[in-house]
Structure formats: C-alpha cells, structure tokens
Amino acid sequence: MEQREISRLGKQVSVVGLGTWQLGADWGDVAEKEALDVLDAAVETGVTFFDTADVYGDGRSEQRIAAFRAARPDADVLVATKMGRRMAQLPENYVLDNFRTWNDRSRRNLGVDRLDLVQLHCPPTPVYSSGEVYDALDTLVAEERIAGYGVSVETCEEALTAIARPGVASVQIILNAFRMKPLEKVLPAAREAGVAIIARVPLASGLLSGRYTKDTVFAADDHRTYNRHGEAFDQGETFSGVDYATGVEAAAEFSALAPEGATPAQTALRWIVQQPGVTTVIPGARSAEQARGNSAAAALAPLTPDTLGAVRDLYDRRIRPQVHDRW
C-alpha cells in the first residue's frame, strides 16, 4: 500500500489506516477475537497506522492493540492514541501532571515505554492557543514518554490554530464527501507547514457505505442511536453532523457515483485519499472483511474529474447548508 510521511515524526504510514474506536466502545459490542481479526486483516492488507484513544472502551481499544502486537511482533505499525477526555473538559485540566498521568496509563495499556504519537482529544477551543499546553507536550517528548504529538479537532479554526505551532506533527479532522470545508484552508495550510492530516469519520459514521435506510435501527449503545443531536459529545462525530434522513437520501445519490468494481465505501475512501494534503484516512471496521475492503480502496484508480464534480455538486445541494458553516 502507498505510504505517506508524517514529516515531523520522520515516519511513513499507510494512506489507509485503521480507526479503532469501534473495537473499544460506542458502536455496539465487538468480541475480543473479532477485534484481533480486524487488526490482523488490516496489517495483512498493508495498513501500518492504527488510531485509538485512552477512552475507547475505557482503555479496551488500546489493550486490544497491545494484545495484537504481542501476538504479531513482526507487524510494523505506528499507533496513535489520544488523551484529554478522562476528566472534565476544562482548559485548566490540560496541564503537565495530568498529561503524565494519562500517558502513563496509555503506555501500560499499549505495553510500550514510549508512545508513537499522542493527540489532544478534541479539547476545549482555548487549549489550542495555550503556549503552556504546547510546552507541556514538548516536555513529554523530552522525557521520551512520547515520540511526538498532534491534535484532534472539531473545527477548521481549531485546526489552523494548531497547524501554526512548530511542534505539532499531525492534525486529525473530520473529512469526507459530506464534510468538505477542510479542503478550503486546512489542507493547504498543513501542506505548507509540513503537518500530517489524519482524516477521520471518512464514511460519515457509515452513511457513505450506502447500506442504511431510514428504517435502519442501531443498537442502544451505538452512538448513531444516542448522539444524533450531540447528546453525549459533539454532534459532528455522528453522521458528520448531517441529519440522518437527509444523509440517507444523499448517500443513495453518492452510491450511484461509485465506479464499476468499487463499493460506495471504497469510493468514499478513494475520494479522501486523492485530496492533496491528506496523509492517512482512518476508517473503522467491525469485521476482517470490512478491514480488507477498506484497504482495497488504496489501490483504486483515482476518481475522474466528472465523478469529483458530481460529488461536489451533491455536497453543495444536499449537505453544505447543514454543516459547512458550523464546523
């Protein structure tokens, strides 16, 4: 699989990675063996980047990655985790002592002395502008607790604030065919600064797979049931903030644009991969089959100008009024 560089880490990662939120929590239950099968299938198809967080299943996602690494010491995978959501989301909680505590827990969960990449996990907006926060993160690097750090953001303005900081290695942001605003300023700024872009929620919580209808019922412990209006965390994390009924209709239109031999999900991933400035995209997978299908998107031919234009038209007509100016 094609590899792209996280230049401030001096590391290469696969253009299609694996998001592991679903292996920990909030997407219904995934058994231990199924989780390990997903990780194994991803690596066997060329994935070299896993994204996790200390709060996914209260550490269960990190622990499952550690179990996989123990069973597959030959797997050369860069693991990015996140921190900052284990206590109240207040700017005053983003301090060095807490960072050390959170990092120590993640290092134990992942079974490593030094974390490959740690991202602030969508903290309050003022945190991105705090010099003390970046000083604390630099201290973690100097102490060799972490190899580098990045941020996960909700808004484009937060991303631009972080990109301006010289120590930030990566910015993780929602980017997909139903969330195009990052194309305007964020991706160009990241390219100029040498900051990696990690594209998350690439399938708009599964909408862009084309598998759901207005009558689809998700499990009670699935965020697609309980967070449609931002009840538990930012609404943009669920269906990219798009109203479900609108999203289902727009997804049906998107599915019709898939090239011959490609699924709608693979088409959605291919769209992201070919956006200038994207380093890696991190779809989740609940089965080995899904993981293999996601990886196959990296080998698809680039989408044609006509297809790209049709995707843009769909966004402008159906999606843009709901999300573009909000995030």
Stockholm file with secondary structure:
# STOCKHOLM 1.0

chainA/1-327         MEQREISRLGKQVSVVGLGTWQLGADWGDVAEKEALDVLDAAVETGVTFFDTADVYGDGRSEQRIAAFRAARPDADVLVATKMGRRMAQLPENYVLDNFRTWNDRSRRNLGVDRLDLVQLHCPPTPVYSSGEVYDALDTLVAEERIAGYGVSVETCEEALTAIARPGVASVQIILNAFRMKPLEKVLPAAREAGVAIIARVPLASGLLSGRYTKDTVFAADDHRTYNRHGEAFDQGETFSGVDYATGVEAAAEFSALAPEGATPAQTALRWIVQQPGVTTVIPGARSAEQARGNSAAAALAPLTPDTLGAVRDLYDRRIRPQVHDRW
#=GR chainA/1-327 SS CCEEEETTTTEEEESBCEECGGGTSSBSCCCHHHHHHHHHHHHHTTCCEEECCTTGGGGHHHHHHHHHHHHCTTCCCEEEEEESCSSCCCGGGCSHHHHHHHHHHHHHHHTCSSBSEEEEESCCGGGGGCHHHHHHHHHHHHTTSBSCEEEECSSHHHHHHHHTSTTEEEEEEECBTTBCGGGTTHHHHHHHHTCEEEEESTTTTTGGGTCCCTTCCCCTTBHHHHCTTSSSSCGGGSGGGCCHHHHHHHHHHHHTTCCTTCCHHHHHHHHHHTSTTCCEECCBCSSHHHHHHHHHGGGSCCCCHHHHHHHHHHIIIIIHHHHTTTC
#=GC SS_cons         CCEEEETTTTEEEESBCEECGGGTSSBSCCCHHHHHHHHHHHHHTTCCEEECCTTGGGGHHHHHHHHHHHHCTTCCCEEEEEESCSSCCCGGGCSHHHHHHHHHHHHHHHTCSSBSEEEEESCCGGGGGCHHHHHHHHHHHHTTSBSCEEEECSSHHHHHHHHTSTTEEEEEEECBTTBCGGGTTHHHHHHHHTCEEEEESTTTTTGGGTCCCTTCCCCTTBHHHHCTTSSSSCGGGSGGGCCHHHHHHHHHHHHTTCCTTCCHHHHHHHHHHTSTTCCEECCBCSSHHHHHHHHHGGGSCCCCHHHHHHHHHHIIIIIHHHHTTTC
//
